[in-house]
Every structure is written in structure tokens, then in C-alpha cells.
């Protein structure tokens, strides 16, 4: 993803949680999403499969015990891998809003090659002393720079953006049923200013961050101080992490 001003159709990628000991977290879900996004981007997905990705990872093992692994598949069928450690995980943070890039419908919502706008948004947030950039379009939050925002209203409804530019969250899907079983409802809609201003709690979930409790947006306090949704999401993700069925062993195959 180092190409200058790449086309969104130049590549498709995914970022997974990894452990050198346990392997890749929710690998099957990441592979399925990557294949679906490749099809939308008209990238030949025939070489995106378990064997090709594992071969890449075995030839390029991580130098850290755990963290995040980004796998990118370019339109010329070149695969690349990059590892990085975790930064923020399961903590309270401050967010700022930035304008969301707008893509054509067949590109919007995919992990595509022009993801640089999201990296720039994250860097901008950090320069301003914030931890997270929230992407805004037409006065509504549509995505986070590397995670999915969730807004809990006073009626116990957890709202996620229904904008076509929102990327489907593998982390949210993993804990979706547990949120429902805890008595919340999950609804897709507009995360507009009124909803956010009156919310009980705001969190964000993602492979790279686990669960974040959003305490402020653009220097304005958010929520009533409760942590019920945050605590639930953290606990449910921990249960997923502890389940060996959610991990796909990679480097353990090598003596």
C-alpha cells in the first residue's frame, strides 16, 4: 500500500489479529470478506485462498509474538504482508471527526487500494492529540479510521451506520449475538448529530483496537459515563479470543 495515489481497484486487503503461537484470529471470516471485496473491485480472486496466504505467511514469519498482520493482494496478483504491534486496546479514548472520502457504490465499503485517506485521518487525529478519527458524511458518522463505531441510545438500541461507505465489521459480527442476548437491540441507521449528542454510550470495535470507549468527540463529552456496552463487548471478545476454534494455526506447523 505504498503506491502514490493508487486506484481503489489496484488492490484488496485485510488486517487480522495474530499470535505467533495460536495463529490467525477469525481467519475464515477475513478470507471470505477479502474474496467478496475482490469481486466487487473486479480483482481476480482466484489466487486468494488459504494455501496462497499461508505460503506467504510461512515465508515471511512475524518478528513479534502478537499484533496485527495486513495482507494485500494487488491486481497484478502480487501478495504482500506487513506486521505491526498493537497500539491502543480496550481503553477509553478521545475522537475527532473528519470528512469521509466518497467512493462509487461498487468501491464503497470495501478494503481497497486507496485506503490512504483513512491512514491520513488517523495521523491527523494523532497530531491533534486524539486517538481515533471518525469519518463523517452529511452530518452522520459513517465509519472509523480503523474500527466500527457503535452508539447506544437511551432505549437500549445499539446503532451502527447503514451508509454504503461503512465497511462490514468482522469483530462486530463475532459478538453480534452476544450483544442481543445481553438485552440490547442492534439497528442500522444514521449516526447523526442528534443521536450521538443524546447517546448513553459510544464505543468502537475492530481487529486492531479490540473495543474502545469513546469519551469525547471534537472535545465534547459523549454519553452519561456508563460502561455497560463497553464492558460487555470487552468480555465477549475475550471469550472469542479464548476459544481455540477461532484461531487458525500457521507458524506452529514449522518445527
Buried (B, 14 or more C-beta within 10 A) or exposed (E): BEEEEBEBBBBBBBBBBBBBEBBBBBBEBBBEBBBBBBBBBEBEBEBBEEEBBBEBBEEBEBEEEBBBBBBBBBBEEEBBBBBEEBEBEBBBBBBBBBEBBEBEEBBBBBBBBBBBBBEBBBEBBBEEEBBBBBBBBEEBBBBBBBBBBBBBBEEEBBBBBEBBBBBBBBBBBBBBEBBEEBEBEBEEBBBBBEBBEEBBBBBBBBBBBBBBBBBBBEEEEBBEEEEBBBBBBBBBBEEBBEEEEBBBBBBEEEE
